[in-house]
Amino acid sequence: MNTPEIPPFVRFILERLKRAGYKGYIVGGAVRDTCRGKPVKDWDVATSASPKLIREIFQEQRQFSLKHDTVSLVSDGQPFEITTFRGEEGDIEGDLRRRDFTINAMAFDGENGSIIDPCLGQRDLVKQIVRASGNPHARFREDPLRLLRAVRFTAETGFFIERDTLAAMEDLAALLPSAAQERIRDELVRILVSDRPSASFNLMVRTGLLKEFLPELQEGRFKRQNRYHKHTILKHTLATLDSVRPDPDLRLAALLHDVAKPRVRRKVGGEWRFFGHEKESALLAEEIMGRLKFKGSVISKVICLIGRHLILYDSNWSDGAVRRLIRKVGDPLIRDLFALREADLSSHTECEQQMEMLTELKNRVRAQVESKSAVRRKDLAVDGWTIMAEAGLPPGPGVGKVLKELHEKVFDQPELNNRDALIALLRQMRMPDV
């Protein structure tokens, strides 16, 4: 049996509680991960002391409380949670029986080195099973987020969900929306960055969880596409999701890149078409991510990728057109755009030519970035003062319009970005009305 290598600060917590006359045990993920031979990320302690007493015992320590029965101490920037025993029994076994899953319902006694395991979590670790502690219906009703946590644990461990636990998830799926959207979002992100998130989404479809918190995605489940696609809309989405690297924002873009396809789906000439689906998907993705309380910066990045993922490139694009793409998307975000499009195309049929075009565009973008020819407006060889002096314009929006026009010309012909050439162009231009 593995025993945890207890950090000094955790030992300090246990010893301080003991000296004050209270029980303290290491619980939760630290015990589970130690039993699995995995690195421990979080250290949590359960104690017989009340939250008020915990704050008094550790009054000299930096601390905060985000949960009713939990006090978090901070050491070297890392939080360590101390939680009062759950349940009416007021002891560690009663506490463990109220925890979500058996694999999380174990405690380590630092005094004698034993593992307390009333729910047989070690057995389920060996069997690779996610099983609710005690009555699964009761556990899920206590905290409906546990419905999604069960899925997340299967994603992170590769374990299977035990039969009665799975049946309770199907029975109680409708409770999930009662959990805070921020908590649902955090579980979703952890599922997205797992090795094969498609398996988790298929499990969410089976249990009815997906339609409860992402009904827009479920709309594509039985929607066939056209001869360019191997799969239904949802199956294509999940194939794309698995194909991109496990970056949270990129995986989120892959998940939602075709989310509006069922709503724009029209049959034209006997074949399904999806006109404007990329723009509509960006709008719907923005709504979904807002509902799930994602940060504005994440939303902006993801909808940019979704709204531009349908890259209709051909070899006739000028270098200026390539530079405009770089300007609109931004570097390094354009690398994520290419990754998304490549994953998208990989589950199409007859995609060889489009893949070749994408590779050609990637090479042209790389060349433009390396040559630094994608000039920014602030890099123009003239500025607003020059415009006003040469054209006789007063300060105001007219100066900005002239700068924008010069910038566009330099985008097409970077060699024009010198003072003499730009002043010559300026003298040929029609000045805006002031």
Summary of the structure (lengths in Angstrom):
residues: 434
radius of gyration: 28.7
end to end distance: 81.8
largest distance: 88.3
contacts: 1371
relative contact order: 0.05
helix: 56%
strand: 10%
